[in-house]
Amino acid sequence: MRLDMSKFGLMLISRPAGREAYLAARAYLFDDASAEVVLDFSGVKVLTPSWADAFLQNFRADFKGSILYQGTENPSVRATLSLLDRVQHGEFSASL
């Protein structure tokens, strides 16, 4: 299954918008929660960590299949996905 992320907008920039996009996608995606899903970021101009975190955190919680990314040539998309991957794998620690 392929999800065209540009359908949610070309500038994906706020946590509330990311959550709203996830809720819209959820209505269509979870017939088979173990299927492979391709998130295609082609055409997305700006992807912020807040939008991506709100969307992907919920997506990963509900969807147990493999998630692949396409169209990640944009520096904003690439940097955001890289940052979230590093955070998810514990490469950052909180220090005060």
N, C-alpha and C positions, 0 to 999 in steps of 0.2 A: 504494500500500500504506500502511496506517495502523497505527501502533504506539501502543497505549495505555500510556503510561509509568506510570500509577498501578497497573498490574499488577505492577510491581516493588516497590510499597509507596507509602505516602503520605508517608513521610519518607525521602528519598533522601540519605543523609548520609555515606557513607564511600567512600574510593577502592576498597578491596577489594570492597565491595558493588556499586559501579559497574562494575567489571571483570566480576564474576560475572553481573550483569544483561546486559552486552554479550554474554558468551559464550552465555547462554541465548537471547538474541534472534538471534544469528548463526545458530543452528541452523535458524531459520525464515525469515530475511529474504533470504538471498542466492541465491535461484533466479535472479533477474535483477538483477545488481549495478548496472545502469544505469537502473533504474526510479526513479520519484519516490517518496519516502517522506515521510510526515507523522508527526512525533513529537508526539503529543497529551499535553500536561501537565495537562489538566483533572483536577481531583481531587487533584493533588499538593500537599501542604501545605508541605513544605520541600524545597528542592533546593540542595545545597551545591556550591561549585565543585569540590571534590575528587571527588564522585560524578559530576558532569556531565563533568568532564575525563576521568576514566577511561572512561566510557561513550562519549563523543563522539569522543575522540581515536582510539580503536580503530575506532569506527563509520566515521569519515571515511577512515581508512586502507584499509579493506576495501570500502567502498561508494562508488562513483563517480557515482551518480545525484544528482539534486537532493534536498536535505533541507529540508523546511518545518517550521515550528513552529506548533502550535495550543495553545490553552488557556494562554496565557502571562500571564494577568491577575494572577496571584499575584505579589506583590512579590519574594518569594524566587526564584521561577522567572525573572522578568524580569531581576532584578539579576544572577543567576548567568549567564544566557545572554549578557547584555550584556558582562559582565566577560570571559568566555571569548572572545567575538567580538573584543574590544579586544586581548586577549593574542595571539590568532591573527594579527591584522593588525599586530602589532608596535608598538602604541601605548605599551607599557611597555618601558623599558630598564633593565637591571641597572646599578646604580651602587653602588660601595663607598666 
